[in-house]
Amino acid sequence: MSGFLELREEYDSFLRQERFSYVDRICTAIDDYAHRSRSLSVEGWGCPRVDISMAELRSQDNGQLSQRLRRDPLRHMRALEAACHEIAKDERPGYFKNDVQIKVALSGPVGAAPLSPRGLNSSALRQLVCVEGVATKVSAIKPKVVKSVHYCETTKQHIDRRYVDATDPLLCLPRVDSSGRETDEIINITPTVYPTKDKDGNGLETEFGLSEFKDHQTVTLQEMPERAPMGQLPRSVELVLDHDLVDRIKPGDRVQIVGVYRALATSSTGQATSSGVFKTVVLVNNVSILGRDTSQLTFSPQDVRMIKDLSKRKDILNVLGRSISPSIHGHGNIKKALVLQLLGGCEKNLKNGTHLRGDINILMVGDPSTAKSQLLRSAMMIAPLAVSTTGKGSSGVGLTAAVTTDADTNERRLEAGAMVLADRGLVCVDEFDKMGENDRVAIHEAMEQQTVTIAKAGIHASLNARCSVLSAANPVYGQYDRTKRIQENIGLPDSLLSRFDLMFIVLDTMDPETDRKIANHVILGHRYRQEHGAAGHDSDYDDDDSDDDMDDEQKVHSVWQRNRHNSKLGQNSDEDPHSDDILQHDFLRKFLHFAKTRVRPELTDAAREFIANRYSEMRSRQDERTLPVTARTLETVIRLASAHAKARLSPIVEAEPDCEVAMNLLSFALYHENGKALSTKEATVIKSKQDAVSPAVEVSDEGESSDAEEPQPKKQRLDGEQDELQTLKRRIWEQITAQDGEADIEDLCPDGDRELVTQALESLVDEGKVMTTSDGQAFLLA
């Protein structure tokens, strides 16, 4: 084992190498510290800190030095700081006049990959670790005494005492004498009791002005929710921050910590409990605030090329919409709205301090069994950062922030809630109507101003909650009552409803044709099986073929996947071979993340004029509105149009198609309950019975409510279709039999209606008589 002097010489030679220019970095750190102290008018606050790259340290001595630093970090960091101190004294004489000593901050990769609090175990004790997580609890900053000075009136002398506690990095290291050599004396924990008398029994007075203190703060770092194993609680670890590292972390921040993992011996005897179980903490050496990009997505040049090619499609929103949860039938407009919510608008911070949110909030209200919760779960699976909660299981402070009392120190702590933890992400609130009224009031500020302000127990703080809210709720009466106004069905105050950009009414309408489509869709999902035998509903995004055996040219097409849940077999357009295909789950996440983070579109003059005209038209339709049309509705149009421009990777928002798509979605959300202005309740009831496509079917195939002409009587129409369907089934069976049990789907009944031919073929498939393949072939099974 190398001594202190040898280690200091090794690090000194490393720091003085010209290729790394650490001498200049040390001088810059000292100059910045001096300037900061003058600007704050507080001499000696904090300390200068220079960044040391672990990657550059690995290049020294074939990586042996960095390995020894990882295994015994406290001894090596003391030697490294001593080497920096010697260089600083040579370059900036007198910088340590206030007993200030330069410190180091280790950066760069410490191990193969950053750990989470769950990965810290006994093998990592007393080693250098790199931990990532979310800060949930942050304590107040307290001064901790380092050296106390006492004055004796009797002897007219000053006595000083230094204090070492369990979190001191020098604990258990050999003491270094004035010549720089290690002695046999070990630094141990000192008693924390202030001396009141000297050895002769004379009284002592504490000189607080001459005593030394350091800032001290503790933070609880929790495992990132999206990385925690399913069904297990996230693990936490406590961080100890000193000197200039305090006040760098706020509740809800995602941080990467480099520090020493240590077991604490809290008593002066060195043993905390008789059970042999010790409390563990991380002595922080460096803090890095992570961005909100926690998706861990890697983009290859081929991915970027495919994303740019895909963005040029005119039906890009339709492609993205049908790729979200393909196992759910219909809900076309809602899926498009979810795509725009995941893309988000453009956040704006004006010079006068005004904050205009860019996140889109969506509320779904409707009958049970209309796939609202499944749509929430689909959005969670796609969003890089998503936090899920339920109305009954959440309180107002659980969603925003809470002031708690630390059990160990009885200090007040600020604890982040779900909306603060989901900063720059998505919050999914199911059973929104079950939430208490007092709890709903707590999220008003978070939904519009996107901050959470706390003024409790003497703590005044403002936390960021820049997140989108996706909520699902049931009507007041359980089932949606079509004879009552929408506000009477929802039971939520207008002040809260106006904070939702889009609100969809999802109804369960009894219609034989729609019910048959839904049943066929669900049965199609159960027909396919995964490799391990699970049902096909969990394999919405499974690829049909393995990518392992594909070359690069074939992988270009692997971003597409055949829609197993679609009932239109073999109906792809000749001009577009992917007119009915969906995107793979991983590529869909990449596309949405790329479009959200790389593009910030701006409004054109034509778009501004278009939005202003359409907004004035909506305001004039006071009798038909189902929700209040306010100035927030105007911002909703801008956000939706900006999100659609992001989907096209366009730097500008145009009137056509961006603003047009935004207005269509908003009009559907506002007026789809009554497609035409009907003044009486009786007319509303008649229309709900007559429309073949009512608000539940709206969201069925095309996702649009229909005001088509009067349909023919259902029974007569259905009987005619059934007869023709049976005839086509018989003809298809005869044609496949005549061709030795194998035929092309396109060659079957070429003179018949293709939609009916497809239905007849599906019926034969469901009966187990025929099997179809993805390349358009049909085979006899019986």
Secondary structure in CASP SS format (residue, H / E / C, confidence):
PFRMAT SS
TARGET T0000
AUTHOR 0000-0000-0000
METHOD secondary structure of the structure
MODEL  1
M C 1.00
S C 1.00
G C 1.00
F H 1.00
L H 1.00
E H 1.00
L H 1.00
R H 1.00
E H 1.00
E H 1.00
Y H 1.00
D H 1.00
S H 1.00
F H 1.00
L H 1.00
R C 1.00
Q C 1.00
E C 1.00
R C 1.00
F C 1.00
S C 1.00
Y H 1.00
V H 1.00
D H 1.00
R H 1.00
I H 1.00
C H 1.00
T H 1.00
A H 1.00
I H 1.00
D H 1.00
D H 1.00
Y H 1.00
A H 1.00
H H 1.00
R H 1.00
S H 1.00
R H 1.00
S H 1.00
L H 1.00
S C 1.00
V C 1.00
E C 1.00
G C 1.00
W C 1.00
G C 1.00
C C 1.00
P C 1.00
R E 1.00
V E 1.00
D E 1.00
I E 1.00
S E 1.00
M H 1.00
A H 1.00
E H 1.00
L H 1.00
R H 1.00
S C 1.00
Q H 1.00
D H 1.00
N H 1.00
G H 1.00
Q H 1.00
L H 1.00
S H 1.00
Q H 1.00
R H 1.00
L H 1.00
R H 1.00
R H 1.00
D C 1.00
P H 1.00
L H 1.00
R H 1.00
H H 1.00
M H 1.00
R H 1.00
A H 1.00
L H 1.00
E H 1.00
A H 1.00
A H 1.00
C H 1.00
H H 1.00
E H 1.00
I H 1.00
A H 1.00
K H 1.00
D H 1.00
E H 1.00
R C 1.00
P C 1.00
G C 1.00
Y C 1.00
F C 1.00
K C 1.00
N C 1.00
D C 1.00
V C 1.00
Q C 1.00
I C 1.00
K E 1.00
V E 1.00
A E 1.00
L E 1.00
S E 1.00
G C 1.00
P C 1.00
V C 1.00
G C 1.00
A C 1.00
A C 1.00
P C 1.00
L E 1.00
S C 1.00
P H 1.00
R H 1.00
G H 1.00
L C 1.00
N C 1.00
S H 1.00
S H 1.00
A H 1.00
L C 1.00
R C 1.00
Q C 1.00
L E 1.00
V E 1.00
C E 1.00
V E 1.00
E E 1.00
G E 1.00
V E 1.00
A E 1.00
T E 1.00
K E 1.00
V E 1.00
S C 1.00
A C 1.00
I C 1.00
K E 1.00
P E 1.00
K E 1.00
V E 1.00
V E 1.00
K E 1.00
S E 1.00
V E 1.00
H E 1.00
Y E 1.00
C E 1.00
E C 1.00
T C 1.00
T C 1.00
K C 1.00
Q E 1.00
H E 1.00
I E 1.00
D E 1.00
R E 1.00
R E 1.00
Y C 1.00
V C 1.00
D C 1.00
A C 1.00
T C 1.00
D C 1.00
P C 1.00
L C 1.00
L C 1.00
C C 1.00
L C 1.00
P E 1.00
R E 1.00
V E 1.00
D C 1.00
S C 1.00
S C 1.00
G C 1.00
R C 1.00
E E 1.00
T E 1.00
D E 1.00
E E 1.00
I E 1.00
I C 1.00
N C 1.00
I C 1.00
T C 1.00
P C 1.00
T C 1.00
V C 1.00
Y C 1.00
P C 1.00
T C 1.00
K E 1.00
D C 1.00
K C 1.00
D C 1.00
G C 1.00
N C 1.00
G E 1.00
L E 1.00
E E 1.00
T E 1.00
E C 1.00
F C 1.00
G C 1.00
L C 1.00
S C 1.00
E E 1.00
F E 1.00
K E 1.00
D E 1.00
H E 1.00
Q E 1.00
T E 1.00
V E 1.00
T E 1.00
L E 1.00
Q E 1.00
E C 1.00
M C 1.00
P H 1.00
E H 1.00
R H 1.00
A C 1.00
P C 1.00
M C 1.00
G C 1.00
Q C 1.00
L C 1.00
P C 1.00
R C 1.00
S E 1.00
V E 1.00
E E 1.00
L E 1.00
V E 1.00
L E 1.00
D E 1.00
H H 1.00
D H 1.00
L H 1.00
V C 1.00
D C 1.00
R C 1.00
I C 1.00
K C 1.00
P C 1.00
G C 1.00
D C 1.00
R E 1.00
V E 1.00
Q E 1.00
I E 1.00
V E 1.00
G E 1.00
V E 1.00
Y E 1.00
R E 1.00
A E 1.00
L E 1.00
A C 1.00
T C 1.00
S C 1.00
S C 1.00
T C 1.00
G C 1.00
Q C 1.00
A C 1.00
T C 1.00
S C 1.00
S C 1.00
G C 1.00
V C 1.00
F C 1.00
K E 1.00
T E 1.00
V E 1.00
V E 1.00
L E 1.00
V E 1.00
N E 1.00
N E 1.00
V E 1.00
S E 1.00
I E 1.00
L C 1.00
G C 1.00
R C 1.00
D C 1.00
T C 1.00
S C 1.00
Q C 1.00
L C 1.00
T C 1.00
F C 1.00
S C 1.00
P H 1.00
Q H 1.00
D H 1.00
V H 1.00
R H 1.00
M H 1.00
I H 1.00
K H 1.00
D H 1.00
L H 1.00
S H 1.00
K C 1.00
R C 1.00
K C 1.00
D C 1.00
I H 1.00
L H 1.00
N H 1.00
V H 1.00
L H 1.00
G H 1.00
R H 1.00
S H 1.00
I C 1.00
S C 1.00
P C 1.00
S C 1.00
I C 1.00
H C 1.00
G C 1.00
H C 1.00
G H 1.00
N H 1.00
I H 1.00
K H 1.00
K H 1.00
A H 1.00
L H 1.00
V H 1.00
L H 1.00
Q H 1.00
L H 1.00
L H 1.00
G C 1.00
G C 1.00
C C 1.00
E C 1.00
K E 1.00
N E 1.00
L C 1.00
K C 1.00
N C 1.00
G C 1.00
T C 1.00
H E 1.00
L E 1.00
R C 1.00
G C 1.00
D C 1.00
I C 1.00
N C 1.00
I E 1.00
L E 1.00
M E 1.00
V E 1.00
G E 1.00
D C 1.00
P C 1.00
S C 1.00
T C 1.00
A C 1.00
K H 1.00
S H 1.00
Q H 1.00
L H 1.00
L H 1.00
R H 1.00
S H 1.00
A H 1.00
M H 1.00
M H 1.00
I H 1.00
A C 1.00
P C 1.00
L C 1.00
A E 1.00
V E 1.00
S E 1.00
T E 1.00
T E 1.00
G C 1.00
K C 1.00
G C 1.00
S C 1.00
S C 1.00
G H 1.00
V H 1.00
G H 1.00
L H 1.00
T C 1.00
A E 1.00
A E 1.00
V E 1.00
T E 1.00
T E 1.00
D C 1.00
A C 1.00
D C 1.00
T C 1.00
N C 1.00
E C 1.00
R E 1.00
R E 1.00
L E 1.00
E E 1.00
A E 1.00
G C 1.00
A H 1.00
M H 1.00
V H 1.00
L H 1.00
A C 1.00
D C 1.00
R C 1.00
G C 1.00
L E 1.00
V E 1.00
C E 1.00
V E 1.00
D E 1.00
E C 1.00
F H 1.00
D H 1.00
K H 1.00
M C 1.00
G C 1.00
E H 1.00
N H 1.00
D H 1.00
R H 1.00
V H 1.00
A H 1.00
I C 1.00
H H 1.00
E H 1.00
A H 1.00
M H 1.00
E H 1.00
Q C 1.00
Q C 1.00
T E 1.00
V E 1.00
T E 1.00
I E 1.00
A E 1.00
K E 1.00
A C 1.00
G C 1.00
I E 1.00
H E 1.00
A E 1.00
S E 1.00
L E 1.00
N E 1.00
A C 1.00
R C 1.00
C C 1.00
S E 1.00
V E 1.00
L E 1.00
S E 1.00
A E 1.00
A E 1.00
N C 1.00
P C 1.00
V C 1.00
Y C 1.00
G C 1.00
Q C 1.00
Y C 1.00
D C 1.00
R C 1.00
T C 1.00
K C 1.00
R C 1.00
I H 1.00
Q H 1.00
E H 1.00
N H 1.00
I H 1.00
G C 1.00
L C 1.00
P C 1.00
D H 1.00
S H 1.00
L H 1.00
L H 1.00
S C 1.00
R C 1.00
F C 1.00
D C 1.00
L E 1.00
M E 1.00
F E 1.00
I E 1.00
V E 1.00
L C 1.00
D C 1.00
T C 1.00
M C 1.00
D C 1.00
P H 1.00
E H 1.00
T H 1.00
D H 1.00
R H 1.00
K H 1.00
I H 1.00
A H 1.00
N H 1.00
H H 1.00
V H 1.00
I H 1.00
L H 1.00
G H 1.00
H H 1.00
R H 1.00
Y C 1.00
R E 1.00
Q C 1.00
E C 1.00
H C 1.00
G C 1.00
A C 1.00
A E 1.00
G H 1.00
H H 1.00
D H 1.00
S C 1.00
D C 1.00
Y C 1.00
D C 1.00
D C 1.00
D C 1.00
D C 1.00
S C 1.00
D C 1.00
D C 1.00
D C 1.00
M C 1.00
D C 1.00
D H 1.00
E H 1.00
Q H 1.00
K H 1.00
V H 1.00
H H 1.00
S C 1.00
V C 1.00
W E 1.00
Q E 1.00
R C 1.00
N C 1.00
R C 1.00
H C 1.00
N C 1.00
S C 1.00
K C 1.00
L C 1.00
G C 1.00
Q C 1.00
N C 1.00
S C 1.00
D C 1.00
E C 1.00
D C 1.00
P C 1.00
H C 1.00
S C 1.00
D C 1.00
D C 1.00
I E 1.00
L E 1.00
Q C 1.00
H H 1.00
D H 1.00
F H 1.00
L H 1.00
R H 1.00
K H 1.00
F H 1.00
L H 1.00
H H 1.00
F H 1.00
A H 1.00
K H 1.00
T H 1.00
R H 1.00
V C 1.00
R C 1.00
P C 1.00
E E 1.00
L E 1.00
T C 1.00
D H 1.00
A H 1.00
A H 1.00
R H 1.00
E H 1.00
F H 1.00
I H 1.00
A H 1.00
N H 1.00
R H 1.00
Y H 1.00
S H 1.00
E H 1.00
M H 1.00
R H 1.00
S H 1.00
R C 1.00
Q C 1.00
D C 1.00
E C 1.00
R C 1.00
T C 1.00
L C 1.00
P C 1.00
V C 1.00
T C 1.00
A H 1.00
R H 1.00
T H 1.00
L H 1.00
E H 1.00
T H 1.00
V H 1.00
I H 1.00
R H 1.00
L H 1.00
A H 1.00
S H 1.00
A H 1.00
H H 1.00
A H 1.00
K H 1.00
A H 1.00
R C 1.00
L C 1.00
S C 1.00
P C 1.00
I E 1.00
V E 1.00
E C 1.00
A H 1.00
E H 1.00
P H 1.00
D H 1.00
C H 1.00
E H 1.00
V H 1.00
A H 1.00
M H 1.00
N H 1.00
L H 1.00
L H 1.00
S H 1.00
F H 1.00
A H 1.00
L H 1.00
Y H 1.00
H C 1.00
E C 1.00
N C 1.00
G C 1.00
K C 1.00
A C 1.00
L C 1.00
S C 1.00
T C 1.00
K H 1.00
E H 1.00
A H 1.00
T H 1.00
V H 1.00
I H 1.00
K H 1.00
S H 1.00
K H 1.00
Q H 1.00
D C 1.00
A C 1.00
V C 1.00
S C 1.00
P H 1.00
A H 1.00
V H 1.00
E H 1.00
V C 1.00
S C 1.00
D C 1.00
E C 1.00
G C 1.00
E C 1.00
S C 1.00
S C 1.00
D C 1.00
A C 1.00
E C 1.00
E C 1.00
P C 1.00
Q C 1.00
P C 1.00
K H 1.00
K H 1.00
Q H 1.00
R H 1.00
L H 1.00
D H 1.00
G H 1.00
E H 1.00
Q H 1.00
D H 1.00
E H 1.00
L H 1.00
Q H 1.00
T H 1.00
L H 1.00
K H 1.00
R H 1.00
R H 1.00
I H 1.00
W H 1.00
E H 1.00
Q H 1.00
I H 1.00
T H 1.00
A H 1.00
Q C 1.00
D C 1.00
G C 1.00
E E 1.00
A E 1.00
D E 1.00
I H 1.00
E H 1.00
D H 1.00
L C 1.00
C C 1.00
P C 1.00
D C 1.00
G C 1.00
D C 1.00
R H 1.00
E H 1.00
L H 1.00
V H 1.00
T H 1.00
Q H 1.00
A H 1.00
L H 1.00
E H 1.00
S H 1.00
L H 1.00
V H 1.00
D H 1.00
E C 1.00
G C 1.00
K C 1.00
V E 1.00
M E 1.00
T E 1.00
T C 1.00
S C 1.00
D C 1.00
G C 1.00
Q E 1.00
A E 1.00
F E 1.00
L E 1.00
L C 1.00
A C 1.00
END
